Each structure stands twice: as structure tokens, then as C-alpha cells.
Amino acid sequence: MAQQRRRKRQTNSSPAKGLIIGATGLILVGGIAMIASRSLSGDTPDRQTPLPVLDYYNNSENLRGNVYSLQGTVKHRDRITGDSQLITLMVQTPSEERPMPVIIPGDIGATNIEPGFVLNMIVEVNAEGIPQATKILEL
């Protein structure tokens, strides 16, 4: 009789262990999938929609909060604060090159931006309708 009780206890604990192991495995696989999808989900300029330059000039406020890729040549730069810069990029439209202001926050590590540099970046159009860089790659 004592042996039957022991067997019963052993068989009852097996499904609980299986559920715990299965749930842990699902959480682990889900976490790995989420991390992988973040690393592939548009954090590089080639995976973003290019900023529609003509739409920007027509009404930049319509683009607020959106994230785009932007490529251009630095025309000049001005300091806004000790850790942020405002640069002017010359960007290509279908018919001509046009200047576009871009805010470069100091926390993205692009402190040595000089006129003539060709930059490829990810920008978010801020509340004032000005593109603000979130990631910069020098070409």
C-alpha cells in the first residue's frame, strides 16, 4: 500500500514538471524571437522608407512622429547646445538638390560632422516638423 502511494505521487508530479518545462521553453523561444525581430526591424537606413522630400517641403507637420531614412551631403553645421547640432543636408529630389535641416542629438555619437561628409541616417520628424537623427552612418 505504501508503494502504491509513492507511485501515485511520482506520477502526479510528472505532468506539473512537464508543464513548467514546456512553459519555460516557450518563454525562452519567444524571447529569442522578439530579440531577433527587433534587430531586423528597420534599425538600419536601408530598411526604412526614404523621407519624402517634396512632401516635407509642402507640409512637414504631416510627417511628425514618422521614421525615415535620409541621405545627403553636409552643407554646414551650427551648434544648438553643447551636445546637439543643427546641420544642413543637401538632399536629392527628383529634379534638384535642396537643403534640409537635421537635428543631431549628442547622444548618438556623431560629434565630428564636417561639411562635405555624405551621411546616411535614420531620422524621426519631431513635433516641430524637423527631422532628428536617431542613427547615423557615414558613407
N, CA, C and O atoms as CSV, one atom per row, in Angstrom:
chain,resi,resn,atom,element,x,y,z
A,1,MET,N,N,0.810,-1.188,0.000
A,1,MET,CA,C,0.000,0.000,0.000
A,1,MET,C,C,0.858,1.258,0.000
A,1,MET,O,O,0.553,2.226,-0.697
A,2,ALA,N,N,1.916,1.240,0.772
A,2,ALA,CA,C,2.808,2.399,0.811
A,2,ALA,C,C,3.461,2.608,-0.552
A,2,ALA,O,O,3.688,3.741,-0.976
A,3,GLN,N,N,3.762,1.490,-1.238
A,3,GLN,CA,C,4.368,1.609,-2.560
A,3,GLN,C,C,3.401,2.234,-3.552
A,3,GLN,O,O,3.815,3.020,-4.404
A,4,GLN,N,N,2.121,1.898,-3.455
A,4,GLN,CA,C,1.125,2.472,-4.363
A,4,GLN,C,C,1.024,3.979,-4.165
A,4,GLN,O,O,0.883,4.722,-5.137
A,5,ARG,N,N,1.095,4.438,-2.920
A,5,ARG,CA,C,1.030,5.878,-2.649
A,5,ARG,C,C,2.234,6.595,-3.253
A,5,ARG,O,O,2.104,7.671,-3.838
A,6,ARG,N,N,3.414,5.975,-3.100
A,6,ARG,CA,C,4.618,6.590,-3.664
A,6,ARG,C,C,4.515,6.685,-5.179
A,6,ARG,O,O,4.877,7.706,-5.763
A,7,ARG,N,N,4.027,5.637,-5.814
A,7,ARG,CA,C,3.876,5.632,-7.270
A,7,ARG,C,C,2.888,6.706,-7.698
A,7,ARG,O,O,3.102,7.393,-8.698
A,8,LYS,N,N,1.810,6.849,-6.944
A,8,LYS,CA,C,0.802,7.849,-7.263
A,8,LYS,C,C,1.399,9.245,-7.195
A,8,LYS,O,O,1.150,10.073,-8.071
A,9,ARG,N,N,2.193,9.512,-6.150
A,9,ARG,CA,C,2.816,10.823,-6.003
A,9,ARG,C,C,3.779,11.093,-7.152
A,9,ARG,O,O,3.814,12.201,-7.689
A,10,GLN,N,N,4.554,10.091,-7.528
A,10,GLN,CA,C,5.517,10.267,-8.606
A,10,GLN,C,C,4.813,10.541,-9.929
A,10,GLN,O,O,5.263,11.402,-10.685
A,11,THR,N,N,3.750,9.855,-10.228
A,11,THR,CA,C,3.057,10.064,-11.493
A,11,THR,C,C,2.304,11.386,-11.505
A,11,THR,O,O,2.154,11.991,-12.566
A,12,ASN,N,N,1.826,11.850,-10.353
A,12,ASN,CA,C,1.113,13.123,-10.295
A,12,ASN,C,C,2.048,14.307,-10.508
A,12,ASN,O,O,1.623,15.321,-11.062
A,13,SER,N,N,3.300,14.213,-10.088
A,13,SER,CA,C,4.215,15.343,-10.223
A,13,SER,C,C,4.790,15.454,-11.635
A,13,SER,O,O,5.264,16.529,-12.004
A,14,SER,N,N,4.769,14.417,-12.417
A,14,SER,CA,C,5.325,14.454,-13.772
A,14,SER,C,C,4.617,15.433,-14.696
A,14,SER,O,O,5.301,16.183,-15.392
A,15,PRO,N,N,3.281,15.474,-14.746
A,15,PRO,CA,C,2.628,16.455,-15.619
A,15,PRO,C,C,2.943,17.898,-15.219
A,15,PRO,O,O,3.091,18.760,-16.086
A,16,ALA,N,N,3.047,18.166,-13.930
A,16,ALA,CA,C,3.367,19.532,-13.483
A,16,ALA,C,C,4.766,19.923,-13.934
A,16,ALA,O,O,4.984,21.045,-14.391
A,17,LYS,N,N,5.709,19.004,-13.808
A,17,LYS,CA,C,7.072,19.284,-14.269
A,17,LYS,C,C,7.088,19.514,-15.777
A,17,LYS,O,O,7.779,20.404,-16.272
A,18,GLY,N,N,6.340,18.722,-16.482
A,18,GLY,CA,C,6.279,18.874,-17.936
A,18,GLY,C,C,5.710,20.223,-18.348
A,18,GLY,O,O,6.206,20.859,-19.277
A,19,LEU,N,N,4.661,20.656,-17.647
A,19,LEU,CA,C,4.070,21.965,-17.940
A,19,LEU,C,C,5.050,23.094,-17.651
A,19,LEU,O,O,5.155,24.043,-18.428
A,20,ILE,N,N,5.762,22.995,-16.543
A,20,ILE,CA,C,6.738,24.029,-16.190
A,20,ILE,C,C,7.862,24.077,-17.217
A,20,ILE,O,O,8.253,25.159,-17.655
A,21,ILE,N,N,8.376,22.937,-17.600
A,21,ILE,CA,C,9.448,22.885,-18.598
A,21,ILE,C,C,8.951,23.406,-19.944
A,21,ILE,O,O,9.653,24.152,-20.627
A,22,GLY,N,N,7.744,23.012,-20.318
A,22,GLY,CA,C,7.177,23.479,-21.585
A,22,GLY,C,C,6.963,24.982,-21.602
A,22,GLY,O,O,7.281,25.643,-22.590
A,23,ALA,N,N,6.427,25.530,-20.515
A,23,ALA,CA,C,6.194,26.977,-20.435
A,23,ALA,C,C,7.512,27.737,-20.464
A,23,ALA,O,O,7.623,28.772,-21.123
A,24,THR,N,N,8.513,27.223,-19.748
A,24,THR,CA,C,9.827,27.860,-19.755
A,24,THR,C,C,10.421,27.852,-21.162
A,24,THR,O,O,10.997,28.847,-21.603
A,25,GLY,N,N,10.283,26.750,-21.850
A,25,GLY,CA,C,10.781,26.665,-23.227
A,25,GLY,C,C,10.088,27.645,-24.152
A,25,GLY,O,O,10.735,28.294,-24.974
A,26,LEU,N,N,8.760,27.758,-24.021
A,26,LEU,CA,C,8.018,28.711,-24.854
A,26,LEU,C,C,8.440,30.150,-24.578
A,26,LEU,O,O,8.594,30.942,-25.507
A,27,ILE,N,N,8.626,30.488,-23.312
A,27,ILE,CA,C,9.064,31.840,-22.959
A,27,ILE,C,C,10.447,32.111,-23.532
A,27,ILE,O,O,10.698,33.196,-24.057
A,28,LEU,N,N,11.336,31.147,-23.438
A,28,LEU,CA,C,12.690,31.304,-23.962
A,28,LEU,C,C,12.679,31.490,-25.477
A,28,LEU,O,O,13.339,32.390,-25.996
A,29,VAL,N,N,11.945,30.656,-26.177
A,29,VAL,CA,C,11.854,30.765,-27.637
A,29,VAL,C,C,11.206,32.092,-28.036
A,29,VAL,O,O,11.652,32.738,-28.984
A,30,GLY,N,N,10.160,32.498,-27.320
A,30,GLY,CA,C,9.504,33.772,-27.607
A,30,GLY,C,C,10.437,34.951,-27.396
A,30,GLY,O,O,10.438,35.889,-28.193
A,31,GLY,N,N,11.228,34.916,-26.336
A,31,GLY,CA,C,12.187,35.990,-26.071
A,31,GLY,C,C,13.249,36.082,-27.148
A,31,GLY,O,O,13.599,37.178,-27.585
A,32,ILE,N,N,13.760,34.947,-27.577
A,32,ILE,CA,C,14.761,34.937,-28.645
A,32,ILE,C,C,14.162,35.470,-29.938
A,32,ILE,O,O,14.807,36.245,-30.644
A,33,ALA,N,N,12.945,35.068,-30.253
A,33,ALA,CA,C,12.285,35.553,-31.471
A,33,ALA,C,C,12.056,37.057,-31.411
A,33,ALA,O,O,12.212,37.746,-32.420
A,34,MET,N,N,11.689,37.573,-30.247
A,34,MET,CA,C,11.452,39.006,-30.107
A,34,MET,C,C,12.749,39.793,-30.283
A,34,MET,O,O,12.758,40.828,-30.949
A,35,ILE,N,N,13.828,39.319,-29.700
A,35,ILE,CA,C,15.119,39.993,-29.854
A,35,ILE,C,C,15.561,39.959,-31.307
A,35,ILE,O,O,16.045,40.964,-31.828
A,36,ALA,N,N,15.404,38.829,-31.964
A,36,ALA,CA,C,15.790,38.719,-33.371
A,36,ALA,C,C,14.953,39.635,-34.243
A,36,ALA,O,O,15.484,40.245,-35.171
A,37,SER,N,N,13.665,39.750,-33.974
A,37,SER,CA,C,12.819,40.614,-34.803
A,37,SER,C,C,13.160,42.081,-34.595
A,37,SER,O,O,13.059,42.868,-35.536
A,38,ARG,N,N,13.559,42.470,-33.391
A,38,ARG,CA,C,13.973,43.858,-33.160
A,38,ARG,C,C,15.235,44.184,-33.932
A,38,ARG,O,O,15.358,45.278,-34.483
A,39,SER,N,N,16.173,43.253,-33.980
A,39,SER,CA,C,17.420,43.532,-34.675
A,39,SER,C,C,17.222,43.563,-36.184
A,39,SER,O,O,18.071,44.097,-36.897
A,40,LEU,N,N,16.136,43.011,-36.684
A,40,LEU,CA,C,15.880,43.016,-38.120
A,40,LEU,C,C,14.783,43.992,-38.524
A,40,LEU,O,O,14.417,44.045,-39.699
A,41,SER,N,N,14.252,44.761,-37.591
A,41,SER,CA,C,13.050,45.534,-37.879
A,41,SER,C,C,13.314,47.000,-38.166
A,41,SER,O,O,12.707,47.864,-37.533
A,42,GLY,N,N,14.175,47.296,-39.075
A,42,GLY,CA,C,14.266,48.668,-39.535
A,42,GLY,C,C,15.147,49.572,-38.721
A,42,GLY,O,O,14.916,50.781,-38.704
A,43,ASP,N,N,16.154,49.047,-38.042
A,43,ASP,CA,C,17.032,49.950,-37.334
A,43,ASP,C,C,18.246,50.324,-38.174
A,43,ASP,O,O,19.217,50.871,-37.653
A,44,THR,N,N,18.198,50.034,-39.456
A,44,THR,CA,C,19.232,50.480,-40.379
A,44,THR,C,C,18.573,51.274,-41.498
A,44,THR,O,O,17.428,51.003,-41.861
A,45,PRO,N,N,19.289,52.255,-42.048
A,45,PRO,CA,C,18.680,53.103,-43.072
A,45,PRO,C,C,18.157,52.365,-44.295
A,45,PRO,O,O,17.176,52.801,-44.898
A,46,ASP,N,N,18.790,51.255,-44.678
A,46,ASP,CA,C,18.326,50.545,-45.865
A,46,ASP,C,C,17.014,49.806,-45.630
A,46,ASP,O,O,16.421,49.298,-46.582
A,47,ARG,N,N,16.548,49.734,-44.389
A,47,ARG,CA,C,15.274,49.074,-44.087
A,47,ARG,C,C,14.157,50.068,-43.795
A,47,ARG,O,O,13.049,49.664,-43.445
A,48,GLN,N,N,14.431,51.350,-43.934
A,48,GLN,CA,C,13.437,52.384,-43.665
A,48,GLN,C,C,12.942,52.985,-44.970
A,48,GLN,O,O,13.629,52.936,-45.990
A,49,THR,N,N,11.754,53.548,-44.927
A,49,THR,CA,C,11.210,54.287,-46.060
A,49,THR,C,C,11.983,55.594,-46.186
A,49,THR,O,O,12.182,56.280,-45.184
A,50,PRO,N,N,12.422,55.957,-47.383
A,50,PRO,CA,C,13.110,57.246,-47.545
A,50,PRO,C,C,12.174,58.413,-47.227
A,50,PRO,O,O,10.983,58.369,-47.532
A,51,LEU,N,N,12.726,59.448,-46.615
A,51,LEU,CA,C,11.934,60.632,-46.294
A,51,LEU,C,C,11.429,61.251,-47.593
A,51,LEU,O,O,12.230,61.534,-48.484
A,52,PRO,N,N,10.122,61.468,-47.723
A,52,PRO,CA,C,9.582,62.076,-48.947
A,52,PRO,C,C,9.888,63.581,-48.950
A,52,PRO,O,O,9.160,64.373,-48.353
A,53,VAL,N,N,10.962,63.956,-49.623
A,53,VAL,CA,C,11.483,65.322,-49.566
A,53,VAL,C,C,10.446,66.341,-50.030
A,53,VAL,O,O,10.274,67.375,-49.385
A,54,LEU,N,N,9.758,66.074,-51.126
A,54,LEU,CA,C,8.774,67.045,-51.621
A,54,LEU,C,C,7.607,67.188,-50.647
A,54,LEU,O,O,7.107,68.295,-50.449
A,55,ASP,N,N,7.166,66.093,-50.037
A,55,ASP,CA,C,6.118,66.177,-49.013
A,55,ASP,C,C,6.604,66.989,-47.819
A,55,ASP,O,O,5.844,67.756,-47.228
A,56,TYR,N,N,7.878,66.813,-47.469
A,56,TYR,CA,C,8.457,67.570,-46.364
A,56,TYR,C,C,8.376,69.069,-46.654
A,56,TYR,O,O,7.999,69.849,-45.780
A,57,TYR,N,N,8.724,69.468,-47.860
A,57,TYR,CA,C,8.688,70.891,-48.205
A,57,TYR,C,C,7.262,71.422,-48.326
A,57,TYR,O,O,7.018,72.597,-48.050
A,58,ASN,N,N,6.336,70.592,-48.725
A,58,ASN,CA,C,4.940,71.033,-48.822
A,58,ASN,C,C,4.309,71.218,-47.447
A,58,ASN,O,O,3.608,72.204,-47.222
A,59,ASN,N,N,4.547,70.285,-46.522
A,59,ASN,CA,C,3.978,70.400,-45.183
A,59,ASN,C,C,4.651,69.381,-44.270
A,59,ASN,O,O,4.198,68.242,-44.157
A,60,SER,N,N,5.720,69.792,-43.629
A,60,SER,CA,C,6.482,68.864,-42.790
A,60,SER,C,C,5.697,68.397,-41.569
A,60,SER,O,O,6.006,67.346,-41.008
A,61,GLU,N,N,4.694,69.153,-41.152
A,61,GLU,CA,C,3.919,68.758,-39.976
A,61,GLU,C,C,3.139,67.464,-40.207
A,61,GLU,O,O,2.817,66.755,-39.254
A,62,ASN,N,N,2.836,67.156,-41.464
A,62,ASN,CA,C,2.142,65.901,-41.764
A,62,ASN,C,C,3.026,64.685,-41.519
A,62,ASN,O,O,2.525,63.566,-41.409
A,63,LEU,N,N,4.324,64.893,-41.434
A,63,LEU,CA,C,5.258,63.787,-41.264
A,63,LEU,C,C,5.676,63.588,-39.810
A,63,LEU,O,O,6.454,62.682,-39.512
A,64,ARG,N,N,5.171,64.421,-38.902
A,64,ARG,CA,C,5.578,64.353,-37.493
A,64,ARG,C,C,5.378,62.959,-36.913
A,64,ARG,O,O,4.355,62.310,-37.132
A,65,GLY,N,N,6.396,62.517,-36.159
A,65,GLY,CA,C,6.334,61.224,-35.489
A,65,GLY,C,C,6.730,60.046,-36.358
A,65,GLY,O,O,6.881,58.935,-35.850
A,66,ASN,N,N,6.902,60.260,-37.647
A,66,ASN,CA,C,7.271,59.169,-38.547
A,66,ASN,C,C,8.786,59.024,-38.620
A,66,ASN,O,O,9.527,59.982,-38.400
A,67,VAL,N,N,9.232,57.814,-38.933
A,67,VAL,CA,C,10.653,57.497,-39.011
A,67,VAL,C,C,11.000,57.174,-40.458
A,67,VAL,O,O,10.299,56.412,-41.124
A,68,TYR,N,N,12.104,57.770,-40.939
A,68,TYR,CA,C,12.513,57.617,-42.333
A,68,TYR,C,C,14.027,57.460,-42.421
A,68,TYR,O,O,14.752,57.720,-41.460
A,69,SER,N,N,14.485,57.032,-43.588
A,69,SER,CA,C,15.910,57.110,-43.889
A,69,SER,C,C,16.142,58.408,-44.651
A,69,SER,O,O,15.251,58.903,-45.341
A,70,LEU,N,N,17.338,58.947,-44.521
A,70,LEU,CA,C,17.682,60.205,-45.183
A,70,LEU,C,C,19.155,60.161,-45.532
A,70,LEU,O,O,19.993,59.795,-44.707
A,71,GLN,N,N,19.462,60.536,-46.756
A,71,GLN,CA,C,20.854,60.572,-47.196
A,71,GLN,C,C,21.117,61.912,-47.834
A,71,GLN,O,O,20.286,62.435,-48.576
A,72,GLY,N,N,22.281,62.467,-47.543
A,72,GLY,CA,C,22.640,63.740,-48.142
A,72,GLY,C,C,24.060,64.128,-47.792
A,72,GLY,O,O,24.751,63.440,-47.040
A,73,THR,N,N,24.478,65.254,-48.359
A,73,THR,CA,C,25.811,65.792,-48.126
A,73,THR,C,C,25.699,66.972,-47.174
A,73,THR,O,O,24.857,67.850,-47.362
A,74,VAL,N,N,26.538,66.992,-46.162
A,74,VAL,CA,C,26.508,68.072,-45.183
A,74,VAL,C,C,26.969,69.365,-45.851
A,74,VAL,O,O,28.076,69.442,-46.382
A,75,LYS,N,N,26.107,70.375,-45.815
A,75,LYS,CA,C,26.462,71.688,-46.368
A,75,LYS,C,C,27.141,72.534,-45.294
A,75,LYS,O,O,28.218,73.083,-45.525
A,76,HIS,N,N,26.514,72.641,-44.120
A,76,HIS,CA,C,27.141,73.317,-42.983
A,76,HIS,C,C,26.506,72.848,-41.689
A,76,HIS,O,O,25.476,72.175,-41.702
A,77,ARG,N,N,27.127,73.206,-40.565
A,77,ARG,CA,C,26.605,72.811,-39.260
A,77,ARG,C,C,26.682,73.984,-38.299
A,77,ARG,O,O,27.575,74.826,-38.394
A,78,ASP,N,N,25.737,74.025,-37.377
A,78,ASP,CA,C,25.688,75.029,-36.325
A,78,ASP,C,C,25.377,74.319,-35.022
A,78,ASP,O,O,24.589,73.373,-35.003
A,79,ARG,N,N,25.973,74.753,-33.958
A,79,ARG,CA,C,25.674,74.182,-32.636
A,79,ARG,C,C,24.382,74.785,-32.103
A,79,ARG,O,O,24.169,75.993,-32.204
A,80,ILE,N,N,23.524,73.948,-31.537
A,80,ILE,CA,C,22.317,74.420,-30.865
A,80,ILE,C,C,22.630,74.547,-29.377
A,80,ILE,O,O,22.439,75.606,-28.779
A,81,THR,N,N,23.104,73.471,-28.798
A,81,THR,CA,C,23.506,73.453,-27.390
A,81,THR,C,C,24.865,72.785,-27.334
A,81,THR,O,O,25.456,72.470,-28.367
A,82,GLY,N,N,25.347,72.576,-26.154
A,82,GLY,CA,C,26.642,71.936,-26.009
A,82,GLY,C,C,26.693,70.518,-26.529
A,82,GLY,O,O,27.768,70.032,-26.881
A,83,ASP,N,N,25.550,69.838,-26.588
A,83,ASP,CA,C,25.580,68.443,-27.017
A,83,ASP,C,C,24.708,68.144,-28.229
A,83,ASP,O,O,24.594,66.979,-28.612
A,84,SER,N,N,24.097,69.129,-28.839
A,84,SER,CA,C,23.292,68.908,-30.047
A,84,SER,C,C,23.754,69.845,-31.151
A,84,SER,O,O,24.295,70.920,-30.892
A,85,GLN,N,N,23.533,69.419,-32.370
A,85,GLN,CA,C,23.911,70.222,-33.530
A,85,GLN,C,C,22.735,70.326,-34.485
A,85,GLN,O,O,21.866,69.455,-34.526
A,86,LEU,N,N,22.725,71.382,-35.233
A,86,LEU,CA,C,21.804,71.508,-36.356
A,86,LEU,C,C,22.672,71.531,-37.597
A,86,LEU,O,O,23.550,72.383,-37.736
A,87,ILE,N,N,22.426,70.592,-38.498
A,87,ILE,CA,C,23.186,70.577,-39.746
A,87,ILE,C,C,22.225,70.816,-40.904
A,87,ILE,O,O,21.017,70.605,-40.789
A,88,THR,N,N,22.784,71.254,-42.005
A,88,THR,CA,C,22.012,71.378,-43.236
A,88,THR,C,C,22.536,70.334,-44.203
A,88,THR,O,O,23.712,70.340,-44.569
A,89,LEU,N,N,21.652,69.438,-44.613
A,89,LEU,CA,C,21.993,68.417,-45.604
A,89,LEU,C,C,21.473,68.854,-46.955
A,89,LEU,O,O,20.380,69.413,-47.051
A,90,MET,N,N,22.225,68.609,-47.975
A,90,MET,CA,C,21.738,68.778,-49.339
A,90,MET,C,C,21.203,67.416,-49.761
A,90,MET,O,O,21.954,66.449,-49.887
A,91,VAL,N,N,19.883,67.359,-49.979
A,91,VAL,CA,C,19.225,66.099,-50.326
A,91,VAL,C,C,18.688,66.176,-51.744
A,91,VAL,O,O,18.357,67.252,-52.244
A,92,GLN,N,N,18.608,65.031,-52.376
A,92,GLN,CA,C,18.194,64.963,-53.776
A,92,GLN,C,C,16.686,64.785,-53.889
A,92,GLN,O,O,16.106,63.905,-53.253
A,93,THR,N,N,16.055,65.628,-54.706
A,93,THR,CA,C,14.657,65.441,-55.091
A,93,THR,C,C,14.685,64.896,-56.510
A,93,THR,O,O,15.762,64.789,-57.097
A,94,PRO,N,N,13.547,64.549,-57.075
A,94,PRO,CA,C,13.563,64.057,-58.451
A,94,PRO,C,C,14.166,65.048,-59.456
A,94,PRO,O,O,14.689,64.636,-60.491
A,95,SER,N,N,14.095,66.342,-59.158
A,95,SER,CA,C,14.563,67.318,-60.144
A,95,SER,C,C,15.761,68.149,-59.703
A,95,SER,O,O,16.424,68.755,-60.545
A,96,GLU,N,N,16.059,68.195,-58.395
A,96,GLU,CA,C,17.141,69.074,-57.937
A,96,GLU,C,C,17.617,68.676,-56.550
A,96,GLU,O,O,17.021,67.826,-55.890
A,97,GLU,N,N,18.714,69.313,-56.117
A,97,GLU,CA,C,19.194,69.168,-54.753
A,97,GLU,C,C,18.634,70.309,-53.916
A,97,GLU,O,O,18.611,71.459,-54.355
A,98,ARG,N,N,18.175,69.981,-52.691
A,98,ARG,CA,C,17.590,71.011,-51.826
A,98,ARG,C,C,18.160,70.886,-50.417
A,98,ARG,O,O,18.519,69.789,-49.989
A,99,PRO,N,N,18.246,72.004,-49.694
A,99,PRO,CA,C,18.742,71.946,-48.314
A,99,PRO,C,C,17.662,71.456,-47.353
A,99,PRO,O,O,16.482,71.763,-47.519
A,100,MET,N,N,18.082,70.694,-46.347
A,100,MET,CA,C,17.150,70.213,-45.335
A,100,MET,C,C,17.835,70.276,-43.973
A,100,MET,O,O,18.943,69.764,-43.816
A,101,PRO,N,N,17.184,70.902,-42.981
A,101,PRO,CA,C,17.769,70.927,-41.637
A,101,PRO,C,C,17.588,69.579,-40.948
A,101,PRO,O,O,16.567,68.913,-41.117
A,102,VAL,N,N,18.585,69.191,-40.175
A,102,VAL,CA,C,18.504,67.956,-39.392
A,102,VAL,C,C,19.139,68.224,-38.032
A,102,VAL,O,O,20.240,68.767,-37.949
A,103,ILE,N,N,18.439,67.841,-36.970
A,103,ILE,CA,C,18.988,67.955,-35.619
A,103,ILE,C,C,19.760,66.674,-35.315
A,103,ILE,O,O,19.260,65.567,-35.515
A,104,ILE,N,N,20.989,66.848,-34.825
A,104,ILE,CA,C,21.827,65.713,-34.439
A,104,ILE,C,C,21.998,65.758,-32.921
A,104,ILE,O,O,22.762,66.584,-32.421
A,105,PRO,N,N,21.308,64.890,-32.176
A,105,PRO,CA,C,21.493,64.872,-30.719
A,105,PRO,C,C,22.885,64.351,-30.372
A,105,PRO,O,O,23.435,63.508,-31.082
A,106,GLY,N,N,23.438,64.848,-29.296
A,106,GLY,CA,C,24.776,64.435,-28.890
A,106,GLY,C,C,24.869,62.990,-28.453
A,106,GLY,O,O,25.958,62.416,-28.465
A,107,ASP,N,N,23.759,62.386,-28.067
A,107,ASP,CA,C,23.808,61.021,-27.539
A,107,ASP,C,C,23.950,59.943,-28.601
A,107,ASP,O,O,24.067,58.768,-28.253
A,108,ILE,N,N,23.945,60.295,-29.879
A,108,ILE,CA,C,24.133,59.255,-30.895
A,108,ILE,C,C,25.576,59.193,-31.382
A,108,ILE,O,O,25.895,58.411,-32.277
A,109,GLY,N,N,26.444,60.008,-30.803
A,109,GLY,CA,C,27.870,59.867,-31.039
A,109,GLY,C,C,28.387,60.406,-32.351
A,109,GLY,O,O,29.442,59.967,-32.808
A,110,ALA,N,N,27.701,61.327,-32.971
A,110,ALA,CA,C,28.165,61.889,-34.244
A,110,ALA,C,C,28.689,63.299,-33.998
A,110,ALA,O,O,28.098,64.273,-34.467
A,111,THR,N,N,29.786,63.411,-33.271
A,111,THR,CA,C,30.281,64.733,-32.895
A,111,THR,C,C,31.204,65.348,-33.933
A,111,THR,O,O,31.426,66.558,-33.901
A,112,ASN,N,N,31.744,64.572,-34.841
A,112,ASN,CA,C,32.709,65.089,-35.801
A,112,ASN,C,C,32.106,65.164,-37.198
A,112,ASN,O,O,32.649,64.585,-38.140
A,113,ILE,N,N,31.002,65.864,-37.338
A,113,ILE,CA,C,30.354,66.019,-38.634
A,113,ILE,C,C,30.896,67.285,-39.279
A,113,ILE,O,O,30.825,68.367,-38.697
A,114,GLU,N,N,31.433,67.145,-40.469
A,114,GLU,CA,C,32.039,68.273,-41.175
A,114,GLU,C,C,31.352,68.483,-42.514
A,114,GLU,O,O,30.815,67.535,-43.087
A,115,PRO,N,N,31.359,69.722,-43.026
A,115,PRO,CA,C,30.819,69.975,-44.366
A,115,PRO,C,C,31.507,69.080,-45.399
A,115,PRO,O,O,32.719,68.873,-45.357
A,116,GLY,N,N,30.712,68.563,-46.314
A,116,GLY,CA,C,31.223,67.674,-47.352
A,116,GLY,C,C,31.021,66.199,-47.047
A,116,GLY,O,O,31.075,65.371,-47.956
A,117,PHE,N,N,30.787,65.852,-45.773
A,117,PHE,CA,C,30.531,64.457,-45.429
A,117,PHE,C,C,29.219,64.020,-46.065
A,117,PHE,O,O,28.250,64.779,-46.091
A,118,VAL,N,N,29.193,62.798,-46.577
A,118,VAL,CA,C,27.948,62.197,-47.059
A,118,VAL,C,C,27.449,61.293,-45.940
A,118,VAL,O,O,28.149,60.379,-45.505
A,119,LEU,N,N,26.235,61.561,-45.482
A,119,LEU,CA,C,25.672,60.816,-44.365
A,119,LEU,C,C,24.426,60.060,-44.788
A,119,LEU,O,O,23.626,60.545,-45.588
A,120,ASN,N,N,24.275,58.878,-44.243
A,120,ASN,CA,C,23.077,58.068,-44.396
A,120,ASN,C,C,22.554,57.867,-42.983
A,120,ASN,O,O,23.282,57.368,-42.125
A,121,MET,N,N,21.309,58.243,-42.726
A,121,MET,CA,C,20.818,58.226,-41.354
A,121,MET,C,C,19.361,57.830,-41.269
A,121,MET,O,O,18.629,57.832,-42.259
A,122,ILE,N,N,18.965,57.493,-40.061
A,122,ILE,CA,C,17.557,57.304,-39.736
A,122,ILE,C,C,17.135,58.547,-38.977
A,122,ILE,O,O,17.813,58.969,-38.041
A,123,VAL,N,N,16.015,59.136,-39.380
A,123,VAL,CA,C,15.513,60.342,-38.721
A,123,VAL,C,C,14.068,60.132,-38.307
A,123,VAL,O,O,13.325,59.373,-38.930
A,124,GLU,N,N,13.690,60.818,-37.246
A,124,GLU,CA,C,12.286,60.899,-36.848
A,124,GLU,C,C,11.897,62.365,-36.934
A,124,GLU,O,O,12.593,63.229,-36.402
A,125,VAL,N,N,10.793,62.643,-37.600
A,125,VAL,CA,C,10.334,64.021,-37.722
A,125,VAL,C,C,9.718,64.404,-36.374
A,125,VAL,O,O,8.736,63.805,-35.935
A,126,ASN,N,N,10.317,65.425,-35.717
A,126,ASN,CA,C,9.877,65.786,-34.365
A,126,ASN,C,C,8.603,66.628,-34.384
A,126,ASN,O,O,8.032,66.875,-35.447
A,127,ALA,N,N,8.165,67.062,-33.219
A,127,ALA,CA,C,6.895,67.794,-33.076
A,127,ALA,C,C,6.889,69.111,-33.843
A,127,ALA,O,O,5.828,69.594,-34.237
A,128,GLU,N,N,8.070,69.697,-34.058
A,128,GLU,CA,C,8.160,70.951,-34.808
A,128,GLU,C,C,8.272,70.718,-36.312
A,128,GLU,O,O,8.320,71.675,-37.085
A,129,GLY,N,N,8.313,69.460,-36.728
A,129,GLY,CA,C,8.418,69.141,-38.144
A,129,GLY,C,C,9.847,69.115,-38.654
A,129,GLY,O,O,10.068,69.175,-39.864
A,130,ILE,N,N,10.826,69.026,-37.754
A,130,ILE,CA,C,12.234,68.992,-38.151
A,130,ILE,C,C,12.757,67.567,-37.979
A,130,ILE,O,O,12.559,66.966,-36.923
A,131,PRO,N,N,13.419,67.017,-38.995
A,131,PRO,CA,C,13.996,65.679,-38.843
A,131,PRO,C,C,15.066,65.671,-37.748
A,131,PRO,O,O,15.915,66.561,-37.684
A,132,GLN,N,N,15.010,64.664,-36.901
A,132,GLN,CA,C,16.001,64.498,-35.843
A,132,GLN,C,C,16.626,63.121,-36.000
A,132,GLN,O,O,15.920,62.112,-36.016
A,133,ALA,N,N,17.948,63.077,-36.116
A,133,ALA,CA,C,18.651,61.816,-36.343
A,133,ALA,C,C,18.540,60.905,-35.130
A,133,ALA,O,O,18.668,61.348,-33.989
A,134,THR,N,N,18.301,59.625,-35.397
A,134,THR,CA,C,18.325,58.617,-34.343
A,134,THR,C,C,19.484,57.648,-34.542
A,134,THR,O,O,19.898,56.969,-33.603
A,135,LYS,N,N,20.007,57.585,-35.765
A,135,LYS,CA,C,21.158,56.744,-36.077
A,135,LYS,C,C,21.838,57.328,-37.305
A,135,LYS,O,O,21.169,57.734,-38.255
A,136,ILE,N,N,23.169,57.373,-37.289
A,136,ILE,CA,C,23.921,57.951,-38.404
A,136,ILE,C,C,24.991,56.973,-38.857
A,136,ILE,O,O,25.690,56.366,-38.045
A,137,LEU,N,N,25.103,56.836,-40.167
A,137,LEU,CA,C,26.188,56.077,-40.785
A,137,LEU,C,C,26.883,56.999,-41.773
A,137,LEU,O,O,26.238,57.579,-42.648
A,138,GLU,N,N,28.183,57.134,-41.637
A,138,GLU,CA,C,28.928,57.936,-42.604
A,138,GLU,C,C,29.217,57.053,-43.804
A,138,GLU,O,O,29.608,55.897,-43.645
A,139,LEU,N,N,29.030,57.585,-44.995
A,139,LEU,CA,C,29.307,56.799,-46.203
A,139,LEU,C,C,30.733,56.960,-46.642
A,139,LEU,O,O,31.142,56.370,-47.642
